[in-house]
């Protein structure tokens, strides 16, 4: 279950008339969203694709002991975040998944290639465009590593490509080499592609993807509260609150806040507006950014993601430690509110696959609504092209 408190520590900052004015745009904005050319993520995924994903995952588990997922940005962060939420800190027994493609660090890639020498691995390379520089470089390095170990026939079995249906380098790879591939739908962009093969294939190795899919579509019920969240963020922005701090109290939720940052950052950071998403892990960051948040420049508001119950029981002074952790979180909210920092609260009963998927849908809806409230198109990221052009020039390509 997911509960939202967008009142206690935020309503004193909100003018009711302004709230009503923006909230009344709900119908108009939902219509804009539904008419968009990038609305595939609200559509039910077809059963054929789900079956294909499950069968492919079964074959991976049977034949290999490790999957290397290659991708960057929206093409990998969803499954990466999800996976880390459920992994054990010290004694992880899940099917081994390594995420690569987000760095050109020689140290990382050299160590990865060395590590893989002794592994029976396969690759899932994911790129909607099929031509993202970091993804392609990593893919080529890994393919060379496979070539050093296996025949062409064997390599063919070990490469799975998720990309658009007709263009780009990766689609050519599929056509020329007859690799197994998944088509990423034209009307679903990277950061909105959680319920596509891009994320569901890596996830299906360790999780029941039927539950993930059900939870995701269950998130549709949260449409009104998603709109309310977008409206409140917009009104806070009007009061110079230009930074949203996503606050968590579990280290393994950090990749989830990375996913949130990417979702909101690319969706609404355009044309000189948008809210800068940042994140903190409490209590750790109370001893760093906590000072700034409490007493510094009042440009910040916070969204706390709280988990009611923990699966791990520890008693401290006759009290459950998890309860103490949540009490600390409540006190932090109170303290920051006193320091004129508006605090929104989202509380999930426990970290389970269905609730997390619903939350993912909720945030996607909110991010899209938020962009429309800024008068922006949510589904492009033209700013990202600027660095790519500079890189092309620098590399003389
Ligand atoms: O959310 C997005 O659309 C982007 O972050 C892309 O996912 C990212 O740039 C990678 O693009 P591609 O999937 O084309 O490799």
Boltz pocket constraint, residues with backbone or C-beta under 6 A from the ligand:
constraints:
  - pocket:
      binder: B
      contacts: [[A, 72], [A, 73], [A, 74], [A, 75], [A, 76], [A, 126], [A, 127], [A, 128], [A, 129], [A, 130], [A, 131], [A, 132], [A, 135], [A, 189], [A, 190], [A, 191], [A, 192], [A, 266], [A, 379], [A, 381], [A, 384]]
      max_distance: 6.0
